[in-house]
Amino acid sequence: MTRDEFKQLKVGDRVTHPAFIGFLTIAQIETSYDYSTTPATKWTDAITVDTGNRLKIIDERDVRLLRKL
């Protein structure tokens, strides 16, 4: 997954990652804002899945391995 695709994830989206067996559901997101645009653009900065695992956008290796279903 690219960083731009990660920024568009929402609560309830289903994803998969090679480190975990099965499919994961995004339970919570943390957002940030890009103030270089008018109006400010809201985007996903970190996700927490239903198993409790958390992934930040700065974890580039893991973000690349993440796949949206």
CNS distance restraints for C-alpha pairs under 8 A (distance, minus, plus):
assign (resid   1 and name CA) (resid   5 and name CA) 6.13 0.50 0.50
assign (resid   1 and name CA) (resid   6 and name CA) 6.68 0.50 0.50
assign (resid   1 and name CA) (resid  63 and name CA) 6.01 0.50 0.50
assign (resid   1 and name CA) (resid  64 and name CA) 4.70 0.50 0.50
assign (resid   1 and name CA) (resid  65 and name CA) 6.48 0.50 0.50
assign (resid   1 and name CA) (resid  66 and name CA) 5.62 0.50 0.50
assign (resid   1 and name CA) (resid  67 and name CA) 5.86 0.50 0.50
assign (resid   1 and name CA) (resid  68 and name CA) 7.73 0.50 0.50
assign (resid   2 and name CA) (resid   6 and name CA) 6.30 0.50 0.50
assign (resid   2 and name CA) (resid  63 and name CA) 7.07 0.50 0.50
assign (resid   2 and name CA) (resid  64 and name CA) 6.13 0.50 0.50
assign (resid   3 and name CA) (resid   7 and name CA) 6.22 0.50 0.50
assign (resid   3 and name CA) (resid  57 and name CA) 6.83 0.50 0.50
assign (resid   3 and name CA) (resid  63 and name CA) 7.21 0.50 0.50
assign (resid   4 and name CA) (resid   8 and name CA) 6.75 0.50 0.50
assign (resid   5 and name CA) (resid   9 and name CA) 6.92 0.50 0.50
assign (resid   6 and name CA) (resid  44 and name CA) 6.86 0.50 0.50
assign (resid   6 and name CA) (resid  57 and name CA) 7.10 0.50 0.50
assign (resid   6 and name CA) (resid  63 and name CA) 7.32 0.50 0.50
assign (resid   7 and name CA) (resid  43 and name CA) 5.02 0.50 0.50
assign (resid   7 and name CA) (resid  44 and name CA) 4.41 0.50 0.50
assign (resid   7 and name CA) (resid  45 and name CA) 6.56 0.50 0.50
assign (resid   7 and name CA) (resid  57 and name CA) 7.86 0.50 0.50
assign (resid   8 and name CA) (resid  43 and name CA) 6.39 0.50 0.50
assign (resid   8 and name CA) (resid  44 and name CA) 6.26 0.50 0.50
assign (resid   9 and name CA) (resid  13 and name CA) 6.69 0.50 0.50
assign (resid   9 and name CA) (resid  44 and name CA) 6.45 0.50 0.50
assign (resid  10 and name CA) (resid  26 and name CA) 7.20 0.50 0.50
assign (resid  10 and name CA) (resid  29 and name CA) 6.97 0.50 0.50
assign (resid  10 and name CA) (resid  44 and name CA) 7.72 0.50 0.50
assign (resid  11 and name CA) (resid  25 and name CA) 7.78 0.50 0.50
assign (resid  11 and name CA) (resid  26 and name CA) 5.12 0.50 0.50
assign (resid  11 and name CA) (resid  27 and name CA) 5.55 0.50 0.50
assign (resid  11 and name CA) (resid  28 and name CA) 5.76 0.50 0.50
assign (resid  11 and name CA) (resid  29 and name CA) 6.48 0.50 0.50
assign (resid  12 and name CA) (resid  25 and name CA) 5.73 0.50 0.50
assign (resid  12 and name CA) (resid  26 and name CA) 5.17 0.50 0.50
assign (resid  12 and name CA) (resid  27 and name CA) 6.31 0.50 0.50
assign (resid  13 and name CA) (resid  25 and name CA) 5.81 0.50 0.50
assign (resid  13 and name CA) (resid  26 and name CA) 5.58 0.50 0.50
assign (resid  13 and name CA) (resid  68 and name CA) 7.38 0.50 0.50
assign (resid  13 and name CA) (resid  69 and name CA) 7.73 0.50 0.50
assign (resid  14 and name CA) (resid  23 and name CA) 6.59 0.50 0.50
assign (resid  14 and name CA) (resid  24 and name CA) 5.61 0.50 0.50
assign (resid  14 and name CA) (resid  25 and name CA) 4.55 0.50 0.50
assign (resid  14 and name CA) (resid  26 and name CA) 6.41 0.50 0.50
assign (resid  14 and name CA) (resid  68 and name CA) 6.02 0.50 0.50
assign (resid  14 and name CA) (resid  69 and name CA) 5.51 0.50 0.50
assign (resid  15 and name CA) (resid  23 and name CA) 5.89 0.50 0.50
assign (resid  15 and name CA) (resid  24 and name CA) 5.23 0.50 0.50
assign (resid  15 and name CA) (resid  25 and name CA) 6.29 0.50 0.50
assign (resid  15 and name CA) (resid  26 and name CA) 7.52 0.50 0.50
assign (resid  15 and name CA) (resid  66 and name CA) 6.77 0.50 0.50
assign (resid  15 and name CA) (resid  67 and name CA) 5.41 0.50 0.50
assign (resid  15 and name CA) (resid  68 and name CA) 4.32 0.50 0.50
assign (resid  15 and name CA) (resid  69 and name CA) 5.46 0.50 0.50
assign (resid  16 and name CA) (resid  20 and name CA) 7.37 0.50 0.50
assign (resid  16 and name CA) (resid  22 and name CA) 6.82 0.50 0.50
assign (resid  16 and name CA) (resid  23 and name CA) 5.03 0.50 0.50
assign (resid  16 and name CA) (resid  24 and name CA) 5.86 0.50 0.50
assign (resid  16 and name CA) (resid  66 and name CA) 5.91 0.50 0.50
assign (resid  16 and name CA) (resid  67 and name CA) 5.25 0.50 0.50
assign (resid  16 and name CA) (resid  68 and name CA) 6.50 0.50 0.50
assign (resid  16 and name CA) (resid  69 and name CA) 7.28 0.50 0.50
assign (resid  17 and name CA) (resid  21 and name CA) 7.80 0.50 0.50
assign (resid  17 and name CA) (resid  23 and name CA) 7.90 0.50 0.50
assign (resid  17 and name CA) (resid  65 and name CA) 6.04 0.50 0.50
assign (resid  17 and name CA) (resid  66 and name CA) 4.90 0.50 0.50
assign (resid  17 and name CA) (resid  67 and name CA) 6.45 0.50 0.50
assign (resid  18 and name CA) (resid  65 and name CA) 6.97 0.50 0.50
assign (resid  18 and name CA) (resid  66 and name CA) 7.75 0.50 0.50
assign (resid  24 and name CA) (resid  49 and name CA) 6.12 0.50 0.50
assign (resid  24 and name CA) (resid  50 and name CA) 6.41 0.50 0.50
assign (resid  24 and name CA) (resid  51 and name CA) 7.43 0.50 0.50
assign (resid  25 and name CA) (resid  49 and name CA) 5.47 0.50 0.50
assign (resid  25 and name CA) (resid  50 and name CA) 5.57 0.50 0.50
assign (resid  26 and name CA) (resid  47 and name CA) 6.60 0.50 0.50
assign (resid  26 and name CA) (resid  48 and name CA) 5.94 0.50 0.50
assign (resid  26 and name CA) (resid  49 and name CA) 4.27 0.50 0.50
assign (resid  26 and name CA) (resid  50 and name CA) 6.15 0.50 0.50
assign (resid  27 and name CA) (resid  47 and name CA) 7.66 0.50 0.50
assign (resid  27 and name CA) (resid  48 and name CA) 5.78 0.50 0.50
assign (resid  27 and name CA) (resid  49 and name CA) 5.00 0.50 0.50
assign (resid  27 and name CA) (resid  50 and name CA) 5.34 0.50 0.50
assign (resid  28 and name CA) (resid  47 and name CA) 5.86 0.50 0.50
assign (resid  28 and name CA) (resid  48 and name CA) 5.09 0.50 0.50
assign (resid  28 and name CA) (resid  49 and name CA) 6.78 0.50 0.50
assign (resid  29 and name CA) (resid  44 and name CA) 6.43 0.50 0.50
assign (resid  29 and name CA) (resid  45 and name CA) 7.41 0.50 0.50
assign (resid  29 and name CA) (resid  46 and name CA) 5.75 0.50 0.50
assign (resid  29 and name CA) (resid  47 and name CA) 4.47 0.50 0.50
assign (resid  29 and name CA) (resid  48 and name CA) 6.22 0.50 0.50
assign (resid  30 and name CA) (resid  44 and name CA) 5.92 0.50 0.50
assign (resid  30 and name CA) (resid  45 and name CA) 5.53 0.50 0.50
assign (resid  30 and name CA) (resid  46 and name CA) 5.07 0.50 0.50
assign (resid  30 and name CA) (resid  47 and name CA) 6.30 0.50 0.50
assign (resid  31 and name CA) (resid  42 and name CA) 6.58 0.50 0.50
assign (resid  31 and name CA) (resid  43 and name CA) 5.48 0.50 0.50
assign (resid  31 and name CA) (resid  44 and name CA) 4.51 0.50 0.50
assign (resid  31 and name CA) (resid  45 and name CA) 5.07 0.50 0.50
assign (resid  31 and name CA) (resid  46 and name CA) 7.03 0.50 0.50
assign (resid  32 and name CA) (resid  42 and name CA) 5.84 0.50 0.50
assign (resid  32 and name CA) (resid  43 and name CA) 5.55 0.50 0.50
assign (resid  32 and name CA) (resid  44 and name CA) 6.34 0.50 0.50
assign (resid  32 and name CA) (resid  45 and name CA) 5.83 0.50 0.50
assign (resid  33 and name CA) (resid  40 and name CA) 6.08 0.50 0.50
assign (resid  33 and name CA) (resid  41 and name CA) 5.40 0.50 0.50
assign (resid  33 and name CA) (resid  42 and name CA) 4.52 0.50 0.50
assign (resid  33 and name CA) (resid  43 and name CA) 6.16 0.50 0.50
assign (resid  34 and name CA) (resid  40 and name CA) 5.43 0.50 0.50
assign (resid  34 and name CA) (resid  41 and name CA) 5.03 0.50 0.50
assign (resid  34 and name CA) (resid  42 and name CA) 6.49 0.50 0.50
assign (resid  34 and name CA) (resid  43 and name CA) 7.71 0.50 0.50
assign (resid  35 and name CA) (resid  39 and name CA) 7.51 0.50 0.50
assign (resid  35 and name CA) (resid  40 and name CA) 4.70 0.50 0.50
assign (resid  35 and name CA) (resid  41 and name CA) 6.81 0.50 0.50
assign (resid  36 and name CA) (resid  40 and name CA) 6.93 0.50 0.50
assign (resid  37 and name CA) (resid  41 and name CA) 6.55 0.50 0.50
assign (resid  45 and name CA) (resid  56 and name CA) 6.10 0.50 0.50
assign (resid  45 and name CA) (resid  57 and name CA) 5.57 0.50 0.50
assign (resid  46 and name CA) (resid  54 and name CA) 7.08 0.50 0.50
assign (resid  46 and name CA) (resid  55 and name CA) 5.58 0.50 0.50
assign (resid  46 and name CA) (resid  56 and name CA) 4.15 0.50 0.50
assign (resid  46 and name CA) (resid  57 and name CA) 5.88 0.50 0.50
assign (resid  47 and name CA) (resid  54 and name CA) 5.63 0.50 0.50
assign (resid  47 and name CA) (resid  55 and name CA) 5.40 0.50 0.50
assign (resid  47 and name CA) (resid  56 and name CA) 6.49 0.50 0.50
assign (resid  48 and name CA) (resid  52 and name CA) 6.05 0.50 0.50
assign (resid  48 and name CA) (resid  53 and name CA) 5.64 0.50 0.50
assign (resid  48 and name CA) (resid  54 and name CA) 4.33 0.50 0.50
assign (resid  48 and name CA) (resid  55 and name CA) 6.52 0.50 0.50
assign (resid  49 and name CA) (resid  53 and name CA) 5.62 0.50 0.50
assign (resid  49 and name CA) (resid  54 and name CA) 6.52 0.50 0.50
assign (resid  55 and name CA) (resid  59 and name CA) 6.93 0.50 0.50
assign (resid  55 and name CA) (resid  62 and name CA) 7.73 0.50 0.50
assign (resid  55 and name CA) (resid  63 and name CA) 7.71 0.50 0.50
assign (resid  56 and name CA) (resid  63 and name CA) 7.94 0.50 0.50
assign (resid  57 and name CA) (resid  63 and name CA) 6.61 0.50 0.50
assign (resid  59 and name CA) (resid  63 and name CA) 6.13 0.50 0.50
assign (resid  60 and name CA) (resid  64 and name CA) 6.22 0.50 0.50
assign (resid  61 and name CA) (resid  65 and name CA) 6.68 0.50 0.50
assign (resid  62 and name CA) (resid  66 and name CA) 6.35 0.50 0.50
